[in-house]
Amino acid sequence: MLSIVVLYNVWGFCSTMTLCVPLHKYWNAGTDGTCKPAVYMWAVLGLHVATDFLIFLLPVPVVLSMKALSRRQRTGLLLIFALGFLYVFFSSFFLLFFFLLFSFSSLLFSSEH
């Protein structure tokens, strides 16, 4: 699992740094160069949320199998890990909100209608 997260983060960093070539085209649309489509960045962000969810699920079987802890302590640990799941939920919601916002604004402000 750790190798998946490390590989994803290296890939995500490299893809973000090469989103536009040259990189300053990302901020200055008048610069000569090319940029990858926005869908590419949405895919990177979606994979980021997926790896967050996998990291959240990683300790759950271990906590459930701990016989040295009482039922109350295991429940408390799972509730603490549930806060991580709450983070994943809100970051997914945030991602969906911005995806819909950018999709809708591109329809509103396009010069083709």
C-alpha positions as CSV (number, residue, x, y, z in Angstrom):
1,M,0.0,0.0,0.0
2,L,2.8,2.4,0.9
3,S,4.4,1.8,-2.6
4,I,1.1,2.7,-4.3
5,V,0.8,6.0,-2.3
6,V,4.5,6.9,-3.0
7,L,4.2,6.1,-6.7
8,Y,0.9,8.1,-6.9
9,N,2.4,11.1,-5.2
10,V,5.5,11.1,-7.4
11,W,3.3,10.8,-10.5
12,G,0.9,13.5,-9.2
13,F,3.8,15.9,-8.5
14,C,5.4,15.3,-12.0
15,S,2.0,15.6,-13.8
16,T,1.3,18.9,-11.9
17,M,4.7,20.3,-12.8
18,T,4.1,19.4,-16.5
19,L,0.5,20.6,-16.6
20,C,1.6,23.4,-18.9
21,V,4.8,23.6,-20.8
22,P,6.3,26.1,-20.0
23,L,4.9,26.1,-16.5
24,H,4.2,29.8,-16.3
25,K,1.6,29.4,-19.1
26,Y,-0.7,28.1,-16.4
27,W,-0.8,31.6,-15.0
28,N,-0.3,33.6,-18.2
29,A,-2.5,32.4,-21.0
30,G,-0.8,34.7,-23.5
31,T,2.4,32.7,-23.2
32,D,3.3,30.4,-26.1
33,G,3.1,26.7,-25.1
34,T,0.6,24.0,-24.4
35,C,-1.5,22.8,-21.5
36,K,-3.0,19.5,-20.8
37,P,-6.8,19.4,-20.7
38,A,-8.5,20.1,-17.3
39,V,-9.9,16.6,-17.2
40,Y,-6.3,15.4,-16.6
41,M,-6.0,17.4,-13.4
42,W,-9.5,16.2,-12.3
43,A,-8.3,12.6,-12.7
44,V,-5.2,13.4,-10.5
45,L,-7.4,14.9,-7.8
46,G,-9.8,11.9,-8.0
47,L,-6.9,9.5,-7.5
48,H,-5.8,11.6,-4.6
49,V,-9.2,11.1,-2.9
50,A,-9.1,7.4,-3.6
51,T,-5.7,7.0,-2.0
52,D,-6.9,8.9,1.0
53,F,-9.8,6.5,1.4
54,L,-7.4,3.5,1.1
55,I,-5.2,5.0,3.8
56,F,-8.2,5.4,6.0
57,L,-9.2,1.7,5.5
58,L,-5.7,0.4,6.2
59,P,-5.8,0.2,10.0
60,V,-9.4,-0.9,10.4
61,P,-8.8,-4.7,10.3
62,V,-5.9,-4.3,12.7
63,V,-8.0,-2.4,15.2
64,L,-10.8,-4.9,15.0
65,S,-8.5,-7.8,15.7
66,M,-6.8,-6.3,18.7
67,K,-7.8,-8.5,21.6
68,A,-5.8,-6.6,24.2
69,L,-8.2,-3.6,23.9
70,S,-11.7,-3.5,25.3
71,R,-14.7,-3.1,23.0
72,R,-15.0,0.5,24.2
73,Q,-11.4,1.3,23.3
74,R,-11.6,-0.3,19.9
75,T,-14.8,1.7,19.2
76,G,-13.0,4.9,20.3
77,L,-10.1,4.1,17.9
78,L,-12.5,3.5,15.1
79,L,-14.3,6.7,15.8
80,I,-10.9,8.6,15.6
81,F,-10.2,6.9,12.3
82,A,-13.7,7.9,11.2
83,L,-12.6,11.5,11.5
84,G,-10.2,10.6,8.6
85,F,-13.1,9.3,6.7
86,L,-14.9,12.6,7.3
87,Y,-11.9,14.4,5.8
88,V,-12.1,12.2,2.7
89,F,-15.9,12.8,2.5
90,F,-15.5,16.6,2.6
91,S,-12.6,16.7,0.2
92,S,-14.7,14.6,-2.2
93,F,-17.6,17.0,-1.8
94,F,-15.2,19.9,-2.3
95,L,-13.8,18.3,-5.5
96,L,-17.3,17.7,-6.8
97,F,-18.4,21.2,-6.0
98,F,-15.4,22.7,-7.9
99,F,-15.9,20.3,-10.8
100,L,-19.5,21.4,-11.2
101,L,-18.6,25.0,-10.7
102,F,-16.0,25.0,-13.4
103,S,-18.1,22.9,-15.8
104,F,-21.1,25.3,-15.3
105,S,-19.0,28.5,-15.5
106,S,-17.4,27.3,-18.8
107,L,-20.9,26.8,-20.3
108,L,-22.0,30.2,-19.1
109,F,-19.0,32.2,-20.2
110,S,-18.1,30.4,-23.4
111,S,-18.1,32.7,-26.5
112,E,-19.8,30.1,-28.6
113,H,-23.4,30.8,-27.8
